[in-house]
Amino acid sequence: MRKTIGLVIGVCLCFLFFSGNVTAVDYDHTYSDPSGDVQELGDVAVGGHDYIDITEVKSYQSGDNIILKMIVAGTITDAKYIEYWFTIYLTEDGKTLCYVSYHNGKCTGMGGELNASGSGTNTLTITIPITALGEHTTFGINHCTTRDGRAEETDYYDTMYVHNFDTMEETTDEDTTEGGTGDKEFIPGFEIAVVIGAIGISAVLISKKLR
């Protein structure tokens, strides 16, 4: 009986130990950026160009998809020289980056074409199937960029940095405000399920011992 009880306790401890390391990816992030900070090539502030002036970006899970949203001060515009970009990271060290772009009505990323909407409004909405991300341990927005390259001598753009994985440090740009966590969270109720499973195993072992 003592051996059986010891075995049960050991099983419980092992399950509880490993349950503490099981996490879920958090896709819910929101970041804001002030309007009026569009620049031209050479980092010269020019303002205006509200159709590429980012004011907020966000991501969240909806069913089996991840939704990316970019909000601008003006309206999302389809034109040959206008681009909207997301750079997202899928590992904590930032070594796995992927890019999503919207350009003249077409959205691409994760090796294929993605669904996007919002042209003519102030919000670009992009849908990414979670399966398209492949294996990943986290999900976060590294930075976002918009660009208008129609001018002959210069480009106009707005870049919103959230993280800077070139230096492996979180960006402290005072113009960027974080409204999400970016951390992984524990799966609620998992520990309880583990304990119930361990109790079930102990019941079976004890019943066999008493026969």
C-alpha positions in Angstrom: 0.0 0.0 0.0 2.8 2.4 0.9 4.4 1.8 -2.5 1.1 2.5 -4.2 0.6 5.7 -2.3 4.2 6.8 -3.1 3.6 6.1 -6.8 0.4 8.1 -6.8 2.1 11.1 -5.1 5.0 10.9 -7.6 2.6 10.9 -10.5 0.7 13.9 -9.1 3.9 15.9 -8.6 5.1 15.1 -12.1 1.9 16.1 -13.7 1.7 19.4 -11.7 5.3 20.2 -12.6 4.8 19.8 -16.3 1.4 21.6 -16.2 3.2 24.7 -15.0 5.1 24.8 -18.3 2.2 24.4 -20.6 1.2 27.8 -22.0 -1.1 29.3 -24.6 0.0 31.9 -27.1 -1.5 35.4 -26.4 -2.6 37.0 -29.7 -4.3 40.0 -28.1 -2.3 43.2 -28.5 -3.1 46.9 -29.0 -0.6 49.7 -29.7 -1.3 53.4 -30.4 0.7 56.0 -32.2 0.2 59.8 -32.4 -1.0 61.3 -35.7 0.9 63.9 -37.6 4.3 62.0 -37.6 4.6 61.1 -41.2 8.2 61.6 -42.5 9.9 61.8 -45.8 13.1 60.1 -46.9 15.9 61.1 -44.6 13.7 61.1 -41.5 12.4 64.6 -42.1 9.0 65.2 -40.4 6.5 66.6 -42.8 3.1 65.6 -41.3 0.0 65.4 -43.5 -0.5 62.4 -45.7 -3.1 61.1 -43.3 -3.8 58.0 -45.5 -0.5 56.6 -44.3 -0.5 58.1 -40.9 -0.8 55.2 -38.4 -2.7 55.9 -35.2 -3.3 52.4 -33.9 -2.5 48.7 -34.6 -4.0 45.7 -33.0 -4.2 41.9 -33.2 -6.5 39.3 -31.7 -7.8 35.8 -32.2 -11.2 35.1 -33.8 -11.9 31.4 -34.0 -9.2 29.8 -36.0 -7.9 33.1 -37.4 -5.7 36.0 -36.2 -7.1 39.4 -37.1 -4.6 42.3 -37.7 -5.9 45.8 -37.8 -4.2 49.0 -38.8 -6.0 52.3 -38.2 -4.8 55.5 -40.0 -5.7 59.1 -39.5 -7.2 59.3 -43.0 -8.5 56.5 -45.3 -6.8 53.3 -46.5 -5.9 54.0 -50.1 -5.4 51.6 -53.0 -2.8 53.0 -55.3 0.3 51.7 -57.2 2.8 53.3 -54.9 1.1 53.0 -51.5 1.9 50.2 -49.2 0.9 49.0 -45.7 3.2 46.6 -43.8 3.1 44.5 -40.6 6.2 42.7 -39.3 5.3 40.1 -36.6 7.5 37.8 -34.5 6.7 34.2 -33.6 9.5 33.5 -31.1 10.5 35.3 -27.9 14.0 36.0 -29.3 12.6 37.6 -32.4 14.6 35.3 -34.7 11.4 34.2 -36.5 9.9 37.2 -38.2 7.2 37.2 -40.9 5.8 40.0 -43.0 2.3 40.9 -44.1 1.8 43.6 -46.8 -1.2 45.3 -48.3 -0.7 46.9 -51.7 -3.2 48.2 -54.2 -6.0 45.9 -53.1 -3.9 42.8 -52.6 -2.6 41.4 -49.3 0.2 38.8 -49.1 2.0 37.1 -46.3 2.9 33.6 -44.8 3.7 32.5 -48.3 0.4 33.2 -49.9 -2.5 35.6 -50.4 -4.6 36.7 -47.4 -8.0 38.2 -47.0 -8.1 41.9 -46.4 -10.7 44.7 -46.3 -11.0 48.4 -45.4 -10.1 50.3 -48.6 -11.8 53.7 -48.4 -12.2 53.5 -44.6 -9.7 54.3 -41.8 -9.1 50.7 -40.8 -7.3 48.0 -42.7 -8.3 44.5 -41.5 -6.3 41.4 -42.4 -7.3 37.8 -41.6 -4.5 35.2 -41.0 -5.4 31.5 -40.4 -3.5 30.3 -37.3 -2.4 27.3 -39.3 -0.5 29.6 -41.7 1.8 30.6 -38.9 3.2 27.1 -38.5 4.8 26.2 -35.2 5.2 29.3 -33.0 5.7 30.0 -29.3 4.5 33.6 -29.2 2.8 36.2 -31.4 3.6 39.9 -31.4 3.9 43.0 -33.6 7.5 44.0 -34.1 6.7 47.1 -36.2 4.4 48.5 -38.8 5.3 50.7 -41.8 3.3 52.6 -44.4 4.8 54.1 -47.5 3.8 56.4 -50.3 6.5 56.2 -53.0 4.8 58.1 -55.8 7.0 61.2 -55.4 9.8 61.4 -57.9 12.5 62.5 -55.5 11.4 61.1 -52.1 9.2 58.7 -50.2 6.7 59.5 -47.5 6.3 56.9 -44.7 5.2 56.3 -41.1 7.0 53.6 -39.1 5.6 52.6 -35.8 8.1 50.5 -33.7 6.9 48.3 -30.9 9.9 46.0 -30.5 13.4 46.3 -31.9 14.8 42.9 -32.4 17.9 44.3 -34.1 19.2 45.1 -30.6 17.0 42.6 -28.8 15.5 45.3 -26.6 11.9 46.5 -26.3 11.4 49.9 -28.0 11.0 52.7 -25.6 9.8 55.2 -28.2 7.7 57.8 -26.3 5.4 58.1 -29.3 4.3 54.5 -29.0 1.9 53.4 -26.4 1.3 49.7 -25.5 -2.1 48.5 -24.6 -1.4 44.8 -24.7 0.9 42.4 -22.9 2.7 40.3 -25.4 3.3 37.6 -22.9 2.1 34.0 -22.9 -0.6 33.0 -20.4 -1.4 29.8 -18.6 -4.2 27.6 -19.9 -7.0 28.1 -17.4 -8.2 24.9 -15.7 -5.4 22.8 -17.0 -3.9 22.2 -13.6 -7.4 21.0 -12.3 -7.7 18.6 -15.2 -4.2 17.2 -14.3 -5.2 16.7 -10.7 -8.4 14.9 -11.7 -6.4 12.6 -14.0 -3.9 11.8 -11.3 -6.7 11.0 -8.9 -8.2 8.6 -11.5 -4.9 6.9 -11.9 -4.6 6.5 -8.1 -8.0 5.0 -7.9 -7.2 2.4 -10.5 -3.9 1.5 -8.8 -5.4 1.2 -5.4 -8.3 -1.0 -6.6 -5.8 -3.3 -8.3 -3.8 -3.5 -5.0 -6.9 -4.5 -3.0 -7.8 -7.4 -5.3 
